[in-house]
Amino acid sequence: MASVYIGADHRGFKLKEKIKGWLGDWGYECQDLGNNKYDNEDDFVDFAIDLAEKVSSQKNKGILICGSGVGMSIAANKVKGIRAALCTSEKQTRLAREEDNANVLCLSADFVGEETNQKIIETFLETVFSGDERYFGRLNKIKSYESKTG
């Protein structure tokens, strides 16, 4: 059974709880990294960094949810080895996996509907990296830059 990390702040909390059910229905083991309760004072950065570090070290995929998805994406992408993609459509998600080998999916709870987010998640989990040489080259440039800066 494949494992997926998931995390959300207060604006993504309700959607995260639904996603956990979907993941279980689809046969995935869900590792919830919080928040474990609704807390209007929580900070998305804490969940994004924690999840990104686990994805980077464990080589699993992750899903982060906040109001816009932007903050989670910015924070997660600060972790070496993370390719977090804010996705708002199935096509965008498919390309993020096929071409960019995204390993963290960032979702907007406020601007994207539940049904669309569900399809985005399915696409993220089912789509594999194409392995095309030109995409490897681009990813290697990113890795090279990461090794110089951090």
C-alpha positions as a Markdown table, in Angstrom:
| # | Residue | x | y | z |
|---|---|---|---|---|
| 1 | Met | 0.0 | 0.0 | 0.0 |
| 2 | Ala | 1.4 | 3.4 | -1.0 |
| 3 | Ser | 1.7 | 6.0 | 1.7 |
| 4 | Val | 0.8 | 9.7 | 1.3 |
| 5 | Tyr | 1.6 | 12.5 | 3.7 |
| 6 | Ile | -1.1 | 15.1 | 4.2 |
| 7 | Gly | -1.1 | 18.4 | 6.1 |
| 8 | Ala | -3.3 | 21.5 | 6.3 |
| 9 | Asp | -3.8 | 24.7 | 8.2 |
| 10 | His | -7.1 | 25.9 | 9.6 |
| 11 | Arg | -8.3 | 27.0 | 6.2 |
| 12 | Gly | -7.6 | 23.6 | 4.7 |
| 13 | Phe | -8.6 | 21.5 | 7.7 |
| 14 | Lys | -12.1 | 20.6 | 6.6 |
| 15 | Leu | -10.9 | 19.5 | 3.1 |
| 16 | Lys | -8.0 | 17.6 | 4.6 |
| 17 | Glu | -10.4 | 15.5 | 6.7 |
| 18 | Lys | -12.4 | 14.6 | 3.6 |
| 19 | Ile | -9.2 | 13.8 | 1.6 |
| 20 | Lys | -8.2 | 11.3 | 4.3 |
| 21 | Gly | -11.4 | 9.4 | 3.6 |
| 22 | Trp | -10.8 | 9.5 | -0.1 |
| 23 | Leu | -7.3 | 8.2 | 0.2 |
| 24 | Gly | -8.4 | 5.3 | 2.4 |
| 25 | Asp | -11.1 | 4.5 | -0.2 |
| 26 | Trp | -8.5 | 4.4 | -2.9 |
| 27 | Gly | -6.2 | 2.1 | -1.0 |
| 28 | Tyr | -3.6 | 4.6 | 0.2 |
| 29 | Glu | -2.2 | 4.8 | 3.7 |
| 30 | Cys | -2.6 | 8.4 | 4.8 |
| 31 | Gln | -0.1 | 9.9 | 7.3 |
| 32 | Asp | -1.8 | 13.0 | 8.7 |
| 33 | Leu | 0.9 | 15.5 | 9.8 |
| 34 | Gly | -1.7 | 18.0 | 11.2 |
| 35 | Asn | -3.2 | 20.0 | 12.1 |
| 36 | Asn | -5.1 | 17.4 | 14.1 |
| 37 | Lys | -7.8 | 19.9 | 15.2 |
| 38 | Tyr | -9.2 | 23.1 | 13.9 |
| 39 | Asp | -7.1 | 26.0 | 15.2 |
| 40 | Asn | -7.7 | 29.4 | 13.7 |
| 41 | Glu | -4.3 | 30.5 | 15.1 |
| 42 | Asp | -2.2 | 27.8 | 13.4 |
| 43 | Asp | 0.5 | 28.6 | 10.8 |
| 44 | Phe | 0.7 | 27.0 | 7.4 |
| 45 | Val | 4.5 | 27.2 | 7.4 |
| 46 | Asp | 4.8 | 24.6 | 10.2 |
| 47 | Phe | 2.8 | 22.0 | 8.3 |
| 48 | Ala | 4.4 | 22.7 | 5.0 |
| 49 | Ile | 8.0 | 22.4 | 6.2 |
| 50 | Asp | 7.3 | 19.3 | 8.3 |
| 51 | Leu | 5.6 | 17.5 | 5.4 |
| 52 | Ala | 8.2 | 18.6 | 2.9 |
| 53 | Glu | 11.0 | 17.3 | 5.0 |
| 54 | Lys | 9.3 | 13.9 | 5.4 |
| 55 | Val | 8.6 | 13.7 | 1.6 |
| 56 | Ser | 12.2 | 14.6 | 0.8 |
| 57 | Ser | 13.6 | 12.0 | 3.2 |
| 58 | Gln | 11.1 | 9.2 | 2.7 |
| 59 | Lys | 10.5 | 9.6 | -1.1 |
| 60 | Asn | 6.7 | 9.5 | -0.6 |
| 61 | Lys | 4.2 | 12.0 | -2.0 |
| 62 | Gly | 2.5 | 14.7 | 0.0 |
| 63 | Ile | -0.6 | 16.8 | -0.2 |
| 64 | Leu | -0.8 | 20.2 | 1.5 |
| 65 | Ile | -4.0 | 22.3 | 1.8 |
| 66 | Cys | -4.5 | 25.9 | 2.8 |
| 67 | Gly | -6.9 | 28.6 | 1.7 |
| 68 | Ser | -5.2 | 29.6 | -1.6 |
| 69 | Gly | -2.5 | 26.9 | -1.8 |
| 70 | Val | 0.1 | 29.6 | -2.5 |
| 71 | Gly | 1.6 | 29.8 | 1.0 |
| 72 | Met | 2.0 | 26.0 | 1.3 |
| 73 | Ser | 3.6 | 25.9 | -2.1 |
| 74 | Ile | 6.1 | 28.7 | -1.3 |
| 75 | Ala | 7.1 | 27.2 | 2.1 |
| 76 | Ala | 7.3 | 23.5 | 0.9 |
| 77 | Asn | 9.6 | 24.5 | -2.1 |
| 78 | Lys | 12.2 | 25.8 | 0.4 |
| 79 | Val | 13.0 | 22.3 | 1.3 |
| 80 | Lys | 15.7 | 20.6 | -0.7 |
| 81 | Gly | 14.4 | 18.0 | -3.1 |
| 82 | Ile | 10.8 | 19.2 | -3.0 |
| 83 | Arg | 8.9 | 20.0 | -6.2 |
| 84 | Ala | 5.6 | 21.3 | -4.8 |
| 85 | Ala | 3.0 | 22.3 | -7.3 |
| 86 | Leu | -0.1 | 24.4 | -6.7 |
| 87 | Cys | -2.6 | 22.7 | -9.0 |
| 88 | Thr | -6.1 | 23.9 | -9.9 |
| 89 | Ser | -7.0 | 21.6 | -12.8 |
| 90 | Glu | -6.5 | 18.0 | -13.8 |
| 91 | Lys | -4.5 | 18.9 | -16.9 |
| 92 | Gln | -2.2 | 21.2 | -14.9 |
| 93 | Thr | -1.7 | 18.3 | -12.3 |
| 94 | Arg | -1.0 | 15.8 | -15.0 |
| 95 | Leu | 1.7 | 18.0 | -16.5 |
| 96 | Ala | 3.2 | 18.7 | -13.0 |
| 97 | Arg | 3.7 | 15.0 | -12.6 |
| 98 | Glu | 4.6 | 14.0 | -16.2 |
| 99 | Glu | 7.1 | 16.8 | -16.8 |
| 100 | Asp | 8.2 | 18.2 | -13.5 |
| 101 | Asn | 7.9 | 15.1 | -11.3 |
| 102 | Ala | 6.1 | 17.1 | -8.6 |
| 103 | Asn | 6.2 | 15.2 | -5.3 |
| 104 | Val | 4.0 | 17.6 | -3.3 |
| 105 | Leu | 0.6 | 18.6 | -4.4 |
| 106 | Cys | -0.7 | 22.0 | -3.0 |
| 107 | Leu | -4.4 | 22.6 | -3.0 |
| 108 | Ser | -6.7 | 25.6 | -2.5 |
| 109 | Ala | -9.6 | 25.0 | -0.2 |
| 110 | Asp | -11.1 | 28.4 | -0.9 |
| 111 | Phe | -10.8 | 28.8 | -4.7 |
| 112 | Val | -11.2 | 25.2 | -6.0 |
| 113 | Gly | -14.3 | 23.1 | -5.5 |
| 114 | Glu | -14.3 | 19.8 | -3.6 |
| 115 | Glu | -15.1 | 17.7 | -6.7 |
| 116 | Thr | -12.3 | 19.3 | -8.7 |
| 117 | Asn | -9.9 | 18.9 | -5.9 |
| 118 | Gln | -10.8 | 15.2 | -5.7 |
| 119 | Lys | -10.1 | 14.8 | -9.4 |
| 120 | Ile | -6.8 | 16.7 | -9.0 |
| 121 | Ile | -5.7 | 14.4 | -6.2 |
| 122 | Glu | -6.6 | 11.3 | -8.2 |
| 123 | Thr | -4.6 | 12.6 | -11.2 |
| 124 | Phe | -1.6 | 13.5 | -9.0 |
| 125 | Leu | -1.5 | 10.0 | -7.5 |
| 126 | Glu | -2.1 | 8.1 | -10.7 |
| 127 | Thr | 0.2 | 10.0 | -13.1 |
| 128 | Val | 3.8 | 8.9 | -13.4 |
| 129 | Phe | 6.8 | 11.0 | -14.4 |
| 130 | Ser | 7.4 | 10.6 | -18.1 |
| 131 | Gly | 11.2 | 10.1 | -17.8 |
| 132 | Asp | 11.7 | 12.1 | -21.0 |
| 133 | Glu | 15.4 | 13.1 | -21.2 |
| 134 | Arg | 14.6 | 16.9 | -21.6 |
| 135 | Tyr | 12.6 | 16.8 | -18.3 |
| 136 | Phe | 15.5 | 15.0 | -16.5 |
| 137 | Gly | 17.8 | 17.7 | -17.7 |
| 138 | Arg | 15.6 | 20.4 | -16.3 |
| 139 | Leu | 15.3 | 18.6 | -13.0 |
| 140 | Asn | 19.0 | 18.1 | -12.8 |
| 141 | Lys | 19.6 | 21.8 | -13.3 |
| 142 | Ile | 17.3 | 22.4 | -10.2 |
| 143 | Lys | 19.2 | 19.8 | -8.2 |
| 144 | Ser | 22.5 | 21.4 | -9.2 |
| 145 | Tyr | 21.3 | 24.8 | -8.0 |
| 146 | Glu | 20.0 | 23.3 | -4.8 |
| 147 | Ser | 23.4 | 21.8 | -4.0 |
| 148 | Lys | 25.2 | 25.1 | -4.6 |
| 149 | Thr | 22.8 | 27.0 | -2.3 |
| 150 | Gly | 22.0 | 24.8 | 0.5 |
